[in-house]
């Protein structure tokens, strides 16, 4: 088999042997999966989205965010079908491999890696910014690296401990967002929110439309990485039942929180001063309670829970993606090592952390287009996400035609309309991203190209892995159907 050939995907798929020493254990419950789904994303409610105000204004960005929310809702209802019929740690990598062969698996897997490896350094920088509010002498980047060291260690110790921790801090983060909305509500004014709401103007114009498209990556940041639950599928006790529940309830939770936080923050004063910063919620609350209020200090400390929940959850996600691709021969084999005691992919956890820490200190390399470091890291992560969404929806359509008998315990509602809208929305968003971020688009294309060279050079290794490793569990039974 050459790297460009398409295998008989009914007989072969990325390795997933539960009997091998490099296998993962099934320990996660439905509630823990919900905690992972919300926790992966909830930092998007604490920072990142306000950069969209700088481009589109409050009203323009609200329109963009609602469109993106609709895209994500239809995507999650569609993506869940793939997750439940192919519960594999590789997630999108495994689905696209099954639909399109090795090249399809490579594209989806590499795009997912970019998404999940570049998101954590942006969140780590926000953690540093929140800590800097309390400790002005503490360098934000130093704090960001410290966060990496702590939460990589926690992820290595064990998935059950990591998932329980994720659930607890996610609940605390949700509570804190509700507290924020309650505390600032007395100072909320709709006139504050709508003044200059169309890219700094009071009325809609063509410039407003341009700003709305430019704000796409920051609207996506509200929901980015919720699909990471798919990468915990091999560790779920009952993935066919629990994953749909976790996805759907998680998406509804995030949608309510995202709209609420954005509207309340924009209505407490001049929203322009909250754009282009990493800590919009503490700064918004200062206007209501003052700098010395205990409410403000509580927000800063509990606000860290939301950032930590996403940071910790995405480390879990990127490590499973690296592990799955290395196990299938798409990345160097040593990255698939599982810790003999903790049964976690510890080398993959450390490898993603190294890349993230380099990104934190790469200001001169990643600051393009007049945007700051955090904004550009967010944008790069979104490039990966949108590419993966497009390939995944194409894989859903392909598998419906090529493998109609594939066991599907969950089927996409309103098929084909839901996946078609998700695919259309992702294509529109990707086109806007390329138009407004041409240099970062070239950097992203360069990463895909470099990975493809490795992919072409390792065809023989992948052939030996596929010939020597039999699948097990749900993936194997689906392949035999």
C-alpha positions in Angstrom: 0.0 0.0 0.0 1.3 3.4 -0.9 0.6 6.5 1.1 -1.8 7.8 -1.6 -3.8 4.6 -1.9 -7.2 4.0 -0.3 -7.4 0.8 1.7 -10.4 -1.3 2.2 -11.6 0.6 5.2 -14.1 -2.1 6.2 -11.1 -4.3 6.9 -8.5 -1.8 8.1 -8.6 1.2 10.2 -6.3 3.0 12.7 -5.1 0.6 15.3 -7.1 0.4 18.5 -6.2 -2.8 20.3 -7.5 -2.8 23.9 -5.4 -5.9 24.7 -2.1 -4.2 23.9 0.1 -2.6 26.6 -0.5 0.7 24.8 -4.3 0.6 25.4 -6.5 3.0 27.4 -8.9 2.0 30.2 -12.7 2.5 30.2 -13.5 4.6 33.3 -15.5 7.7 32.3 -19.2 8.2 33.1 -21.8 10.4 31.4 -21.5 13.2 33.9 -17.7 13.2 33.6 -18.0 13.4 29.8 -20.4 16.3 30.2 -17.8 17.9 32.5 -15.2 17.4 29.8 -17.4 18.8 27.1 -18.2 22.0 29.0 -14.8 22.3 30.6 -13.0 22.0 27.3 -14.8 25.2 26.1 -15.8 27.2 29.1 -12.6 29.4 29.0 -14.1 30.9 25.9 -16.6 32.6 28.1 -13.9 34.2 30.2 -11.6 35.6 27.5 -10.9 35.6 23.7 -14.4 36.6 22.6 -13.9 40.3 23.4 -11.3 40.5 20.6 -14.2 40.1 18.3 -15.7 43.4 19.6 -12.6 45.2 18.2 -13.5 44.1 14.7 -17.3 44.0 14.7 -18.6 45.9 17.6 -21.1 44.4 20.1 -24.0 44.1 17.7 -22.0 42.9 14.8 -20.2 40.4 16.9 -23.6 39.2 18.4 -24.8 38.4 14.8 -21.5 36.6 14.1 -21.7 34.6 17.3 -25.3 33.6 16.7 -24.4 32.3 13.2 -21.4 30.4 14.6 -23.6 29.0 17.4 -26.0 27.6 14.8 -23.1 26.1 12.9 -21.8 24.4 16.0 -25.2 23.2 17.0 -25.8 21.5 13.7 -22.2 20.2 13.7 -22.5 18.6 17.1 -25.7 16.9 16.3 -24.0 15.5 13.2 -20.6 14.8 14.6 -22.1 12.7 17.4 -23.1 10.1 14.8 -19.5 9.6 13.9 -18.4 9.6 17.6 -20.8 6.8 18.6 -20.3 4.5 15.6 -16.5 4.9 15.7 -15.5 5.4 19.3 -11.8 5.9 18.8 -9.2 8.0 20.7 -8.2 9.6 17.3 -11.6 11.1 16.9 -11.8 13.0 13.6 -8.6 11.3 12.4 -10.3 7.9 12.7 -13.5 9.0 11.0 -11.8 10.5 8.0 -9.4 7.6 7.7 -12.4 5.3 7.5 -14.1 7.5 4.9 -11.3 8.6 2.7 -8.3 6.4 3.5 -4.8 7.4 4.8 -4.6 10.8 3.2 -8.0 11.8 4.6 -7.0 10.5 8.0 -3.8 12.6 7.8 -5.6 15.8 6.9 -8.2 15.6 9.7 -5.6 14.4 12.2 -3.1 17.2 11.5 -5.8 19.8 11.5 -7.1 18.5 14.9 -3.5 18.6 16.3 -3.1 22.3 15.3 -6.4 23.1 16.9 -5.7 21.3 20.2 -2.0 22.1 20.5 -2.4 25.8 19.8 -5.4 26.4 22.0 -3.7 25.7 25.4 -1.0 28.4 25.1 -3.7 31.0 24.5 -5.5 29.8 27.6 -2.3 29.6 29.6 -1.6 33.2 28.8 -5.0 34.2 30.0 -4.4 32.3 33.3 -1.2 34.4 33.6 -3.2 37.6 33.0 -5.8 36.7 35.6 -3.0 35.9 38.2 -1.3 39.2 37.3 -4.4 41.0 38.4 -3.9 39.6 41.9 -0.1 39.6 41.8 1.2 42.4 39.6 4.8 41.3 40.1 4.1 37.9 38.7 5.1 37.6 35.0 2.1 36.3 32.9 4.3 34.0 30.8 6.0 32.5 33.8 2.6 31.7 35.3 1.5 30.2 32.0 4.5 27.8 32.0 3.8 26.9 35.6 0.2 26.0 34.6 1.5 23.7 31.9 3.8 21.9 34.4 1.0 21.4 36.9 -1.7 20.2 34.6 0.5 18.0 32.4 1.4 16.2 35.7 -2.2 15.8 36.7 -3.1 14.4 33.3 -0.2 11.9 33.5 -1.3 10.7 36.9 -4.6 9.2 35.6 -7.7 9.9 33.4 -10.2 9.1 36.2 -8.5 11.6 38.6 -8.2 14.1 35.7 -11.9 13.7 34.7 -13.2 14.1 38.2 -11.1 17.2 38.7 -12.4 18.5 35.4 -16.0 18.0 36.5 -15.5 19.9 39.8 -13.7 22.9 38.4 -16.2 23.1 35.5 -19.1 23.3 38.0 -17.2 26.0 39.9 -16.6 27.9 36.6 -20.3 27.8 35.7 -21.2 29.1 39.2 -18.8 31.9 38.8 -20.2 33.0 35.4 -23.7 33.1 37.0 -22.3 35.2 39.9 -20.7 37.6 37.4 -24.0 38.1 35.6 -25.8 38.7 38.9 -23.3 41.1 40.3 -23.0 43.3 37.2 -26.8 43.3 36.4 -27.6 46.4 38.5 -25.3 48.4 36.3 -26.4 46.9 33.0 -27.8 49.3 30.4 -28.9 48.2 26.9 -27.8 51.6 25.6 -24.2 50.8 26.6 -24.4 47.6 24.7 -25.8 49.0 21.4 -23.8 52.3 21.3 -21.3 52.0 18.5 -22.4 48.4 18.2 -21.7 48.1 14.4 -17.9 48.2 14.2 -17.9 51.4 16.3 -20.8 53.0 14.4 -24.4 53.3 15.5 -25.8 52.0 12.2 -25.0 49.1 10.0 -22.8 49.6 6.9 -20.6 47.6 4.5 -17.8 48.2 7.0 -19.9 46.4 9.7 -20.2 43.4 7.4 -16.5 43.3 6.9 -15.9 43.5 10.7 -18.4 40.6 11.3 -16.4 38.3 9.0 -13.1 39.4 10.6 -14.6 38.5 14.0 -15.3 34.9 13.0 -12.3 33.3 14.9 -13.3 35.0 18.2 -16.9 33.8 17.9 -15.7 30.3 17.2 -13.6 30.6 20.4 -16.9 30.5 22.3 -17.3 26.9 21.4 -13.9 25.7 20.1 -12.8 22.2 21.2 -16.2 20.8 22.4 -15.6 18.1 19.8 -12.7 16.9 22.0 -15.0 14.6 23.9 -14.6 12.3 21.0 -11.0 11.8 21.9 -12.1 10.3 25.3 -14.5 7.8 23.6 -12.2 4.8 24.2 -12.2 5.7 27.9 -16.0 6.0 28.2 -17.9 3.2 29.9 -20.8 3.4 27.5 -19.9 5.7 24.6 -23.0 5.0 22.5 -25.3 6.3 25.2 -23.2 8.7 27.2 -21.5 10.7 24.4 -24.7 12.0 22.7 -26.0 13.1 26.1 -22.7 14.8 27.0 -22.5 16.6 23.7 -26.0 17.9 23.4 -26.4 19.0 27.0 -22.9 20.5 27.0 -23.7 22.5 23.8 -26.9 23.9 25.4 -25.0 24.8 28.6 -22.3 26.7 26.7 -24.8 28.5 24.4 -26.7 30.0 27.3 -23.5 31.0 29.2 -21.9 32.6 26.1 -24.8 34.9 25.2 -25.4 35.8 28.8 -21.8 36.7 29.6 -21.2 38.7 26.4 -24.4 40.8 26.8 -23.9 41.6 30.4 -20.3 42.5 30.0 -21.0 44.8 27.1 -23.8 46.6 29.0 -21.9 47.9 32.0 -20.0 50.7 30.4 -17.8 51.5 27.4 -17.4 48.1 25.8 -14.5 49.4 23.7 -12.2 49.3 26.7 -12.9 45.6 27.1 -11.8 44.6 23.6 -8.3 43.4 23.0 -7.6 42.3 26.6 -7.3 38.9 28.2 -9.4 39.6 31.3 -12.7 41.3 30.2 -14.8 40.0 33.1 -12.7 41.3 36.0 -12.4 44.7 34.2 -16.2 44.8 33.6 -16.9 44.0 37.2 -14.5 46.7 38.4 -16.9 49.3 37.0 -19.7 48.0 39.3 -18.0 47.0 42.5 -14.7 48.9 42.5 -11.1 47.6 42.6 -11.1 46.6 46.3 -14.3 44.7 46.4 -14.4 41.1 47.6 -16.6 40.3 44.7 -13.8 41.3 42.3 -11.2 39.2 44.1 -13.6 36.2 44.1 -14.2 36.6 40.4 -10.4 36.6 39.7 -9.8 33.5 41.8 -12.9 31.6 40.7 -12.5 32.8 37.1 -9.3 30.8 37.1 -11.4 27.7 37.4 -12.9 28.3 34.0 -9.6 28.8 32.4 -8.1 25.8 34.2 -11.1 23.6 33.2 -10.5 24.3 29.5 -6.7 24.2 29.8 -6.7 20.9 31.6 -9.4 19.4 29.3 -7.6 20.3 26.1 -4.4 18.8 27.4 -6.4 15.6 27.7 -7.7 16.1 24.1 -4.4 16.8 22.4 -2.6 14.0 24.2 -5.2 11.4 22.9 -4.9 12.8 19.4 -1.1 12.6 19.4 -1.3 9.1 20.9 -3.8 7.8 18.4 -1.9 9.1 15.4 1.4 7.8 16.7 -0.2 4.4 17.4 -1.4 4.3 13.7 2.0 5.3 12.3 1.2 9.0 11.4 3.6 10.3 14.1 6.8 8.8 15.6 6.1 5.6 17.5 7.5 6.8 20.8 4.7 9.3 21.1 2.2 6.4 21.6 3.9 5.2 24.8 1.5 4.6 27.7 2.7 5.0 31.3 3.1 1.5 32.8 1.5 2.5 36.1 -1.0 5.3 35.3 -2.1 4.0 31.8 -2.0 7.5 30.3 -0.2 8.6 27.1 2.5 10.5 29.0 4.9 11.2 26.2 2.1 12.7 24.1 1.1 14.9 27.0 4.7 16.2 27.4 5.2 16.7 23.6 2.2 18.9 23.2 3.3 20.9 26.3 6.7 21.6 24.7 5.0 23.0 21.6 2.7 25.1 23.7 5.5 26.6 25.8 7.5 27.5 22.7 4.4 29.3 21.4 4.1 31.3 24.6 7.6 32.7 24.1 7.4 33.1 20.3 6.0 36.7 20.1 8.1 37.7 17.1 7.1 34.6 15.2 3.4 34.7 15.7 2.4 38.4 15.8 1.0 39.1 12.3 -1.5 41.5 11.0 -1.4 43.9 13.9 -2.9 41.4 16.3 -1.4 40.4 19.6 0.1 37.1 20.6 -3.1 35.7 22.1 -5.2 36.7 19.2 -2.9 35.1 16.7 -2.7 31.8 18.7 -6.5 31.7 18.9 -6.6 32.3 15.1 -4.2 29.5 14.3 -6.2 27.1 16.5 -9.4 28.1 14.7 -7.8 27.3 11.3 -7.2 23.8 12.5 -10.7 23.5 13.9 -12.5 24.6 10.7 -10.5 22.3 8.5 -11.3 19.4 10.8 -15.0 20.3 10.8 -15.1 20.4 7.0 -13.4 17.0 6.6 -15.6 15.4 9.3 -18.8 16.5 7.8 -17.6 15.3 4.4 -16.7 12.0 6.1 -20.3 11.7 7.5 -21.8 12.0 4.0 -19.2 9.6 2.6 -19.8 6.9 5.2 -23.6 7.2 4.9 -23.2 6.2 1.2 -20.2 3.8 1.4 -21.2 1.9 4.6 -25.0 2.1 5.1 -24.8 -0.9 7.4 -22.3 0.6 9.8 -24.0 0.2 13.2 -25.3 3.7 14.2 -26.9 3.8 17.7 -27.3 7.6 17.2 -28.3 9.1 13.8 -28.1 12.7 12.9 -31.5 14.4 13.1 -32.8 16.2 10.0 -30.2 14.5 7.8 -28.8 15.8 5.4 -29.8 19.3 6.4 -27.9 19.5 9.7 -24.5 18.3 8.3 -25.0 20.3 5.2 -25.5 23.6 7.1 -22.5 22.7 9.4 -20.4 22.1 6.3 -21.6 25.3 4.6 -21.0 27.4 7.8 -17.5 26.0 8.2 -16.6 26.7 4.6 -17.9 30.3 4.9 -15.9 30.8 8.2 -12.7 29.3 6.7 -13.0 31.6 3.6 -13.4 34.6 5.9 -10.4 33.5 8.0 -8.1 33.2 5.0 -9.2 36.6 3.6 -8.6 38.5 6.9 -5.5 36.4 8.0 -3.5 35.6 4.9 -0.1 35.3 6.6 -1.4 33.0 9.3 -3.2 31.0 6.6 0.1 30.5 4.9 1.7 29.4 8.2 -1.1 26.9 8.7 -0.7 25.6 5.2 3.0 25.3 5.8 2.4 23.1 8.9 0.0 20.9 6.9 2.6 20.6 4.1 5.5 19.7 6.5 3.3 17.1 8.1 2.4 15.7 4.6 6.0 15.2 3.8 6.4 13.0 6.9 3.2 11.2 6.0 4.6 10.3 2.5 7.9 9.1 4.0 6.3 6.7 6.5 4.0 4.7 4.3 5.8 1.4 4.9 5.7 1.8 8.7 1.9 2.4 8.6 1.5 -0.7 6.3 3.2 -2.9 8.9 1.1 -1.5 11.7 -2.1 -2.1 9.9 -1.1 -5.6 8.9 0.1 -6.5 12.4 -2.5 -5.0 14.7 -6.1 -6.1 14.8 -8.8 -3.8 15.9 -11.0 -4.4 18.9 -14.2 -3.1 20.5 -16.7 -1.0 18.7 -14.4 -0.1 15.8 -13.7 -3.8 15.1 -17.3 -4.9 15.2 -18.3 -2.0 12.9 -15.6 -3.1 10.5 -17.0 -6.6 10.4 -20.6 -5.5 9.9 
